[in-house]
Amino acid sequence: MSTPRQAPGDFCWFELATSDQAAAKRFYSAIFGWQAVDSPMAPGEIYTIFKIDGRDAAAGYTLRPGQRAQGVPPNWMVYVLVKNVDDSAARAKRSGGTVLVDPFDVMDAGRMSVIQDPTGGIFCIWQMLKSGGTGIADVPGTAVWVDIGVTDQAKGAKFYSDLFGWKMVEGESMKPASPGGYYHIVNAREMIGGIPPAEYRAPGAPSQWLIYFKVGDCDGTVAKVQSLGGRVVVPTTTMENVRKYAVLADPQGAVFAIVEALAMAKPEAAPKAAAAPRRPPSAPAPATTPARKAAAPRTTTAKATRTKTKKQSKKTRKSASASRTKKGATRKTRSPQRRAGRRKR
């Protein structure tokens, strides 16, 4: 067990927006062993922190009536840590992005904003005050990799490189990524995610994010997901006897991925992109305006709706596309499946 490093540019928080919070708590607690801790937000609204061994791993909240009216589906949202939210939001705008929710304080925990990239992908940026994000890494149930399924790989890569200083490389060689190949995202000398090429996307699917969670038994987790009412989006795939992964959807429809590092995996082996799945998954995008968060220090989509939603118009689009997995499951080994065997951050 380890603590995430929390460097600017790292993925620092993972938040579920769902249509049935109670059911989602039961589902993910059964799948990942999360302990759900509820905090009140507003009358009738609860924000749930999912914990592992008492440490924050993710969060969830119920989609608000306004979001549902706009057709916002259940989804997973990612947060990226930045030094200064206001500066990053301004930079995102200059780089062609759209600031959907202006920067605002989340009590004394931090400061955040909601951004849409030039291809349509929606994400949050987070400035740490008292809270830097997740508090645990390198155990089953923690997020170990994130794929960004943008509609335009070159445009998306340039935007995120300009915004966060990410480098796009082809793999362990650290050579610049070639157009049309899988882009490994390097932040502060560690691989944290990737941008798949166009052929890994479902035709017509909007830009989206796909979060990989570490598991100890991919096949067993898939079977459990199905037994609990979830579905398989991309079946279990074994990559060169190094790792297994699958893309799944919870009973409410939110899409996520799991990855297992196999015993024969070699930590020093160079990562290699997975073959494209037969049918790339797609899922709708998260709400452009988060729901309000009250007591929980880590997240923000919960707080944003109450504090900013009244001044913002929400638009929403998102999908979850089947990602292609890289060789290695830890950030040190530079791919989702490798990061499953070591620490993410």
N, C-alpha and C positions, 0 to 999 in steps of 0.2 A: 504494500500500500504506500502511496506517495501523495504529495501535495502538488497541484498544478503550479507551474512556474509563474504564470500571470504576467507575461511580457506583452507590451503593446503590440497589437496585431494578432494575438492569439485568440482563438475562440474561447470565450470565458463563461458562457451561460447558454442553456438549452431549455426552451420553454414550450410546453404543449398548450394549445388552445383547443378545447374539446366541446362537444355538444352534450356530454354526459360525464361530469366530473367524478361523481361517485363510482361509476362503472370504470372510468379510466384509472382511478386509484386502485381498484381491485385488480384490474388487468395488469398494469405495470408492476404492481407489488408482487404479483404471482410470477411474472416473467423475469424480472430483474432483482427481486428481493428488496425492492425499495421500501422504506418506511415513509408513509405519508404524514406530514405534519401540516395542519391547516392553520391559516391566519386570517382573521376577518379583514375585508377590504371596505365594503360599504354594506348597507342593509341588504341582506340576502346574497351577498357576494363573498366568496372564499378564495384565497390564494393558497395553493398547496405546494409545499417544498418537499421534494422527494430526496430522502437521505439514505446514505449507506454508512453504517457504523457511526451514526450521529453526525456525519458530514454531508453538506449539501451536494447533490449530484445533478439535479434538474428541478423543474417546477411545472405547474399546470394551473389552468384557470378555465372557467366556463365562458364560452363565447357569449358576448352581450347581445341583447335583442337587436341593436342597431347593426352589429356585424352580421348576424343571421339574416336580417332583412336584405343586406347587400349580397347575400349568397356566399359569405365567407365559410369555407369548410373547415373541419378539424385539421390542424396542421402543427408542425414543429417549427419553431422560430430559433434562429441563432443570433448570438450577441458577439461582437468583436470588441476587445479591450482597446481603448485609446488613451493617450495622455490627456487630451483636452477635447471634449465633445464639441464645443462650439467651433474650435478651429477645424476639426475633422468634418463637421457638417458643412462648413463653408467650403472646404476643399472638395468634398463630394459634389457640391453644386457646381463648382468651377470645372470639375472633371466630367460633367455631363449627367450627373445623378440628380435625383429629386429628393428634397427634404420633405418627407410626408408628415413628420411630427417634429416641430422645433425643439431644440435642447431644453430640458427641464430637470429639476432636481427630484430625486426619489428619496424624500426625507433626508436623512444624513448618510444613507447607504452609498449614493453615487449620483451621477448625472447621465442622462441618456438622450438619444434621438433615434427616430426611425427613418431609414434611408431606402430609396429605390435606385438600383443601379440602372445604367442606360439600356440594358436589355430587359428590364422589368423585374429582376429579382429583388426581394424585400428582405432587409435585415436590420438589426439594431446595433448601435454603437454605445459603449458603456465606459464611463470615466469613473474610476474607483475613488471613493472617499473612505468609507469604512468597510465596504465590501468589494472584493475583486472578482467574485464569481464563484465557480464551483470550488469545493474544498477537498476533493478527493480524486485520485487518478489511479490507473493501472490495476483496477480490480473489476470483476464482472459487474456490469450495470453502468459503467462509466462510458462517456463518449470518447472515442479514440481517433476519429477521422471525420472529415466533412467534405463532401463533394458539392461543387457548385455547378449545376446543370444550366448554363446560360445558353440563350438562343444564338449568340454570336461569340464564339470562343475568343477571338482576337480582341474584340471590343471589351468583353468582360474582363479579360486578363489585364488589359491596359488600365482599365478603370481601377481595379483592385490593387494593382501594383502602384499606381499613382497615389491612391488613398492610404494604403497601409504599408507601402514599401515592400510588399511581397515580391519574391523572385519566382519566376516560372522556369522550372528545369525539367529535363527529360527523365531524370532518375538519379541513381547513386553517383553517377559520373559528375553530376551537378552542371552539366552542359546546358546551355539555354534550350528550352523546349522548342521542338520543331512544330510549325503550323500543322494542325490536323492530328497531332499525337496527343497522348494524355499529358496534361500539364501538372507536374507536382508542385504544390505551393510550399515555398520555403519562407519561414518567418524566423528571424533571429537565429539562423543557422539550423533550424529544425524543420522537418517536413510536417505539415499540419493538415493537409488536405489536397484536393486536386480539382482540375477542371477537365471533364471528359470531352472528347471530340464530338462532332455533330452526330455521327452514326450511332452513338449511344443514347440518343434522345428519341423519345416517341415523336413521330411527325406532328407538328402543330402544337406540341406541349410548350407552355410558357417557361420562363426561367424559374428555377427552384433550387432548394438546398436539400441534401440528403445526409442525415447524421447516422454514423455507424456506432453502435454500442457493443462493447466487448462482452462475449459470453464464453463459457467454458465448454458448452456442448451445442453446436449449431443445429444439428439434426433434432436434438431433444427440445431445443427452444422453439424450432419451427413447429414441431408436433404440438407443443403446449399452446403456442399462439393459435393454432387451428382449433384445438379443443376448447379454447376460451372464446371462440367466435371471431378471431382475427382471420386474415387471409394472406396467402402467399402471392406477392407481386412478381418477384423473380425467384425461382426455386434455388435451393442450396447448390452452390457451385464450388468445386474444389479447385484451387489454383496451385498446380505443380506440387501437390503434397505439402504445401507450406501453410495454407490457410483455407478455411471455408467461410463463405458469406452467403447471405440471403437478404432479399428486400421484402419487407412485410408491411401490413397495414393493421392497425388496431381495430376493434369492433366498430368504432365511430368513423373510421376512414383515414386517420392520420398515418402517413407513411414514414417508415424508419428502416434502418438496416441493422443487421447483426453481423459480427465477424468473430471467428474462432481461430487462434493460432494453433497449428498442429504441432505435435511433439517433435517431429523431424525438422521443423523450421530452423533455418540457420540465421541467426541475428545479423551476421555480416553479409549475407547474400544481397546482391543488388536487386532493387525492386523491379518488377516487370508488370506492365499493365495487363489487366484481365481482358479476355475476349469479350466482345460485346454480347450482352444477353439477347436471346432470341426476340423477346418482346420488351423493349424498354418501358418501365413504368412511368406513369405521369400522375400527378396529383395537383389539385388546385393550390393556389398560393395563400399565404397567411394574410390576416387582416393588415391593412396599412396602418391602422391605429390600434395600439395594444389596449388591453383591458387594464383597469386600475389595480395597482398593487398597494396593499396597505402595510402590513407588518413585516413581511419577509424582506430581508435586506438585499437579496441577490438580484431579483429581476425587476422588470420594468413594464413589460407589456401590460401588466395588471394595473399599474398606477396611471399609465398614460391616458387611458380612455377617460377617466374622471377628470384628470388635470388638464389634458390637452384636447380631448376629443371634441369638446364643445366648440373649440375654435378651429378645428381641422375638419376637412371633408375627407372621408375615408374612401379609398379605392382599394380594390383587392384583386390580386391574381397570384396564384402560386401552384406549382406542381411539384411532385416528387418524382424524379427520373431515376431509373436504375443506374447505379453508378458502377463504374468499373473499378475494381479493387487493385491495389498495388501490392507488390511483394514486400512484406514486412508489416508488422502490426504495431510498432511503437513509433513515436515521433523520432526517436533516435535512429530507428531503422527505416524510416521514411515511407510508410504506407499504412493504410488502414488496418490491414490484416496483421501486419507486424506489430503495430501499436497495440493490438490486442494482447500481445505477449509482454509488453513493457509499458512504461508510463506514457500517457498522451502528451502531457505538457510538463 
